[in-house]
């Protein structure tokens, strides 16, 4: 494993500021989901474009259970 992954795992396992770790994981997960949807629709969130390939269909809440604890995500589709 890379050093960065090991450092993150150590933080999670030691419960050193678990809130910060959960916030970082939530931010990264939501950003990755946004990028995936941007790739499918052809435009970023909130942008109108004639080149749009698809349309979004709102969002829903989802809980994601991780080693750092439960993370609440807003899944956009």
N, C-alpha and C positions, 0 to 999 in steps of 0.2 A: 504494500500500500504506500501511497505517497505520504510525505511528511505532513502535508496539509490535512489529509484525511485522518491521519493518526492523531493530530492535534485536536481536530474537531471531535473525534470519538472520545478522546481523553476528557475533554470538557463536558461532554454529555454524561460519561460514566461517573465523573466526579461531582456532577450536579453543580458545577461552578457557573452561577448565573444562568440557570435554565431558561429564564424568561428571554434573555438575549439570544440564546441558541434557538429557541422556538421562533422568535421573531425573524432571525436570519433565515431559517429554513422556510418559513412561510413566505418571506419576500422572494427567495430564490424559486420556490415552487410556483408561485403565482406569476412571476416573470417568465418562467419557462412555458407555462400554459399560455400566457399572452403571446409569446413568440410563435408557438405552434399554431394558434388561431390566426395570427397575422399571416403566417405562411399559407394557410388554407384559404383565407378570404382575399389575400392579395393586398391588403391595406392595414395600417395600424388602427388601434382602438380609437373610436370617435372620429374617424376620418371618412369623408364622403369622396367617392371616386367612381368614375364611369368604368374603371378597370377592375372593379370589385368582382371577384370570382364566386362569392357566396355571401350569405348574410348571417349575422349573429342572431342568437335566439334567447337572449337574456342570460341570467345567471342563477345559480343555486348555491346554497351553503353545503359544505361537506367537511366532516371531521376526519382528520388524518392522524392516526395513532402512531407515534414514533418513539424511539428510545428517550427522546427529550421530553416526551409527554404529548398530550393531545394538541394538535394545531388545527385551528379553524380556517378553512380556505373558502374563498368565493370563486367557485368554478364557473367560468364564463363559457358560453357555447354560442 
